Amino acid sequence: MVDDNLINQKVLTNLLSKSGIKITLASDGQQAVEIVKSGKVKFDFILMDINMPVMDGFTATQVIKKREDLIWSRS
């Protein structure tokens, strides 16, 4: 989940964790891109805010989509 608003992060984390979903948090688009590019985690989906500091959600999504080999879980 990528969101610069701490309240949104807490609310969505509480809702999603009840279903057993493993959550990775990023506070801006650049952090999200770095997490994806690290290759340490594969993602089934990414919830992305669009208005964030450093790198907005639109730009981060474009960068991440270019690296599909790193995002999608193969489990």
GROMACS elastic network, one bead per residue, 0.5 to 0.9 nm:
[ bonds ]
;  ai    aj funct       b0    kb
    1     9     6  0.74979   500
    1    12     6  0.84083   500
    1    13     6  0.84991   500
    1    23     6  0.68918   500
    1    24     6  0.61413   500
    1    25     6  0.50427   500
    1    26     6  0.63037   500
    1    27     6  0.84651   500
    1    32     6  0.84037   500
    1    45     6  0.87921   500
    1    46     6  0.58112   500
    1    48     6  0.61670   500
    1    49     6  0.83240   500
    2     9     6  0.81023   500
    2    24     6  0.84515   500
    2    25     6  0.59698   500
    2    27     6  0.56848   500
    2    28     6  0.61506   500
    2    29     6  0.68692   500
    2    31     6  0.84116   500
    2    32     6  0.65849   500
    2    46     6  0.74843   500
    2    47     6  0.60612   500
    2    49     6  0.59774   500
    2    52     6  0.89934   500
    2    57     6  0.80919   500
    3     6     6  0.75296   500
    3     8     6  0.70913   500
    3     9     6  0.64943   500
    3    25     6  0.78457   500
    3    26     6  0.65054   500
    3    27     6  0.50886   500
    3    28     6  0.61683   500
    3    29     6  0.82823   500
    3    47     6  0.82701   500
    3    48     6  0.65399   500
    3    49     6  0.52423   500
    3    50     6  0.83173   500
    3    51     6  0.84526   500
    3    52     6  0.71026   500
    3    57     6  0.88320   500
    4     8     6  0.81609   500
    4     9     6  0.79049   500
    4    26     6  0.76609   500
    4    28     6  0.57673   500
    4    49     6  0.78186   500
    4    51     6  0.83606   500
    4    52     6  0.59555   500
    4    53     6  0.75904   500
    5     8     6  0.53926   500
    5     9     6  0.63841   500
    5    10     6  0.88787   500
    5    27     6  0.75583   500
    5    52     6  0.87555   500
    6    10     6  0.62226   500
    6    11     6  0.86681   500
    6    27     6  0.83235   500
    7    10     6  0.51538   500
    7    11     6  0.61501   500
    7    12     6  0.85762   500
    8    11     6  0.51854   500
    8    12     6  0.60415   500
    8    13     6  0.82591   500
    9    12     6  0.54305   500
    9    13     6  0.58640   500
    9    14     6  0.85002   500
    9    25     6  0.76625   500
    9    27     6  0.88085   500
   10    13     6  0.50846   500
   10    14     6  0.60902   500
   10    15     6  0.86162   500
   11    14     6  0.53036   500
   11    15     6  0.63046   500
   11    16     6  0.86805   500
   12    15     6  0.50399   500
   12    16     6  0.59129   500
   12    17     6  0.82193   500
   13    16     6  0.52822   500
   13    17     6  0.57183   500
   13    18     6  0.85279   500
   13    23     6  0.71076   500
   13    25     6  0.88987   500
   14    17     6  0.54558   500
   14    18     6  0.66076   500
   15    18     6  0.58430   500
   15    19     6  0.75839   500
   16    19     6  0.55779   500
   16    20     6  0.70766   500
   16    21     6  0.59261   500
   16    22     6  0.82123   500
   16    23     6  0.78930   500
   17    20     6  0.51412   500
   17    21     6  0.53226   500
   17    22     6  0.68015   500
   17    23     6  0.73591   500
   18    21     6  0.74606   500
   24    35     6  0.88983   500
   24    41     6  0.87615   500
   25    31     6  0.89220   500
   25    32     6  0.80248   500
   26    29     6  0.74229   500
   26    30     6  0.84755   500
   26    31     6  0.55679   500
   26    32     6  0.54616   500
   26    35     6  0.81705   500
   27    30     6  0.84817   500
   27    31     6  0.66415   500
   27    32     6  0.77304   500
   27    52     6  0.79394   500
   27    53     6  0.85923   500
   28    31     6  0.55136   500
   28    32     6  0.65191   500
   28    33     6  0.89383   500
   28    49     6  0.84055   500
   28    51     6  0.88855   500
   28    52     6  0.56830   500
   28    53     6  0.61579   500
   28    54     6  0.64241   500
   28    55     6  0.62083   500
   28    56     6  0.70848   500
   28    57     6  0.77843   500
   28    60     6  0.86736   500
   29    32     6  0.50200   500
   29    33     6  0.62145   500
   29    34     6  0.86543   500
   29    48     6  0.81091   500
   29    49     6  0.84755   500
   29    50     6  0.86527   500
   29    52     6  0.70405   500
   29    53     6  0.78065   500
   29    54     6  0.68877   500
   29    56     6  0.55502   500
   29    57     6  0.56432   500
   29    58     6  0.85234   500
   29    59     6  0.75232   500
   29    61     6  0.80065   500
   30    33     6  0.51021   500
   30    34     6  0.62177   500
   30    35     6  0.86493   500
   30    53     6  0.89505   500
   30    54     6  0.64839   500
   30    55     6  0.53928   500
   30    56     6  0.81724   500
   30    60     6  0.66730   500
   31    34     6  0.51048   500
   31    35     6  0.61794   500
   31    36     6  0.86679   500
   31    54     6  0.89506   500
   31    55     6  0.86062   500
   32    35     6  0.51297   500
   32    36     6  0.62218   500
   32    37     6  0.85343   500
   32    48     6  0.89721   500
   32    60     6  0.72372   500
   32    64     6  0.84132   500
   33    36     6  0.51811   500
   33    37     6  0.59844   500
   33    38     6  0.84986   500
   33    60     6  0.62234   500
   33    61     6  0.82893   500
   33    63     6  0.70656   500
   33    64     6  0.61516   500
   34    37     6  0.50812   500
   34    38     6  0.60391   500
   34    39     6  0.89790   500
   35    38     6  0.52475   500
   35    39     6  0.71470   500
   35    40     6  0.75164   500
   35    41     6  0.75559   500
   36    39     6  0.56835   500
   36    40     6  0.75880   500
   36    41     6  0.69565   500
   36    42     6  0.75737   500
   36    43     6  0.83008   500
   36    64     6  0.70895   500
   36    67     6  0.82337   500
   36    70     6  0.63457   500
   36    71     6  0.62905   500
   37    40     6  0.82215   500
   37    64     6  0.79976   500
   37    67     6  0.76465   500
   37    70     6  0.67300   500
   37    71     6  0.84719   500
   38    41     6  0.76930   500
   38    70     6  0.83682   500
   39    42     6  0.68453   500
   39    70     6  0.57212   500
   39    71     6  0.78957   500
   40    70     6  0.88132   500
   41    70     6  0.80909   500
   41    71     6  0.77828   500
   41    73     6  0.84033   500
   42    70     6  0.63101   500
   42    71     6  0.50918   500
   42    72     6  0.55740   500
   42    74     6  0.78927   500
   43    46     6  0.69588   500
   43    70     6  0.81180   500
   43    71     6  0.50451   500
   43    73     6  0.51908   500
   43    74     6  0.89799   500
   44    71     6  0.72643   500
   44    72     6  0.52527   500
   44    73     6  0.53441   500
   44    74     6  0.85872   500
   45    71     6  0.81339   500
   45    72     6  0.74490   500
   45    73     6  0.88187   500
   46    71     6  0.89027   500
   48    57     6  0.58325   500
   48    58     6  0.85026   500
   48    60     6  0.86012   500
   48    61     6  0.78288   500
   49    52     6  0.69433   500
   49    56     6  0.77360   500
   49    57     6  0.54996   500
   49    58     6  0.85411   500
   50    56     6  0.55006   500
   50    58     6  0.59252   500
   50    59     6  0.87313   500
   50    60     6  0.89524   500
   51    55     6  0.84967   500
   51    56     6  0.54083   500
   51    57     6  0.63363   500
   51    58     6  0.85029   500
   52    55     6  0.63478   500
   52    57     6  0.68143   500
   53    56     6  0.63997   500
   55    58     6  0.83576   500
   55    59     6  0.65392   500
   55    60     6  0.64331   500
   56    59     6  0.56082   500
   56    60     6  0.62442   500
   56    61     6  0.86385   500
   57    60     6  0.50258   500
   57    61     6  0.59100   500
   57    62     6  0.85357   500
   58    61     6  0.52144   500
   58    62     6  0.63328   500
   58    63     6  0.88213   500
   59    62     6  0.51380   500
   59    63     6  0.63188   500
   59    64     6  0.86474   500
   60    63     6  0.51626   500
   60    64     6  0.60820   500
   60    65     6  0.85149   500
   61    64     6  0.50743   500
   61    65     6  0.59464   500
   61    66     6  0.86507   500
   62    65     6  0.52562   500
   62    66     6  0.65833   500
   63    66     6  0.54572   500
   63    67     6  0.71498   500
   64    67     6  0.52702   500
   64    68     6  0.69099   500
   64    70     6  0.84375   500
   64    71     6  0.75510   500
   65    68     6  0.54544   500
   65    71     6  0.81405   500
   66    69     6  0.85190   500
   67    70     6  0.56302   500
   67    71     6  0.68482   500
   68    71     6  0.51877   500
   68    72     6  0.64550   500
   69    72     6  0.67596   500
   70    73     6  0.82329   500
